[in-house]
Amino acid sequence: MPKFSFQHKSSETFYYYRGKFLKLLLHALLHIRLLFRWIVLSFILGSVLGVVGTEFVNCISWSTTFRMNHEWCCMLLPVGGVLIVFLYQITKDKHDKGTNMILASLRSEAHIPVQTAPLIFISTIITHFVGGSAGREGAALQLGGGLANTFGNLLHMREKDKHILIMSGMSAAFSAIFRTPAGAVIFAMEVGCVGSMHYAALVPCVISSLTASFIAAHLGLPLERYEVYPVPELSPVTAFRTVILGIFCSALSILFCIILHRTEHYMKKYLPNKYFRILFASAILLLGGFLFGTDYYGTGGNIIERAIHGKAIWYAFFLKMLFTAVTLGGGFKGGEIVPSFFVGATFGCIFGQITGFSPSLCAGVGMMALFCGVTNCPIASLCISTELFGQGCLPYCMLVISVSYLLSGYYGLYREQQFSYSKFTDEHVTHKTRK
């Protein structure tokens, strides 16, 4: 009989476990290397966008304050509009798709030109200086995505890695401009494909978002926080009223998206010349300002604060939708999210006044309901609601956001947004945003 060798068996076991250990060590080192790589890249990107975002907000604030103190600036709407069209034409960016281009680039379906970031920076400031009704987040996403894409090209990064870097840039710019770092992280990962977040971008988005927010804070950019009062204790009655508000806000978000998309479609159809289109939009905005006042120009941040304090005009939300649709459909630059805050806050305030249910609270949760309805980002909406209003409003925001998300269907602000899961059944879908 052959002799059994314990020494030989021990030697085989030793080499086997040594090989396993070396493989695990190699994997760990590769992952740590990847971690440090993303930390360095995201820190650099967050630092740059923290500075750029802060200067962008300062420029927007200065132009808004100057316009409000000198109402003659609104008469420059046609001049500002023509200048914006001219800037995009001389830089040969004639087919600009705005934020949709950034979202499409996450699926390798679109190229982001180098001039995207400086163009949106300048054109958005011009829009606010002359009184266009627009927000800042569209510029934030394009600034972040454009700079991140340029950074990735300089480093010759792989296409998939560049997608992660673009999301990191989006979260950094959003965080610097809105000072909501947690919401910025989730929004950047959630907005491109609803129901399927890109968790590979989690570390880069977190690092860049926190860095940008830190830089913005040290450069003197204040936090945007709203004090909502009173906040009654959640009960069956208050929960029912909140659900009703969510139903109305979901319908309002659909209406807002339809008005935005249809206005842009018909203006492009009947006014194909970009100069004529933006001059026509300028004339409509000037007429609207003459008839209804200048409260609907710019972001309308003062009206949002007034609504949070329980004061709003009953038709303000509808006029803001029209002013924003004409502004963006005509060719001015900016975003739609701050206008959606305006619409949600003023409508919620009126709802609270009619029902006798804390107009201040209804204005706050109405903001979040509209934001969720038009962006289809419920988790980001919850994070932003906590950062803006604190945890006291969280139960109400949870209710209204979930209702608005469900009932808003497949409508949304961004045509390139995709839905990977159904809102109504547990199944995969391949829908794009309805127009």
Summary of the structure (lengths in Angstrom):
residues: 435
radius of gyration: 24.3
end to end distance: 82.3
largest distance: 107.5
contacts: 1629
relative contact order: 0.13
helix: 73%
strand: 3%
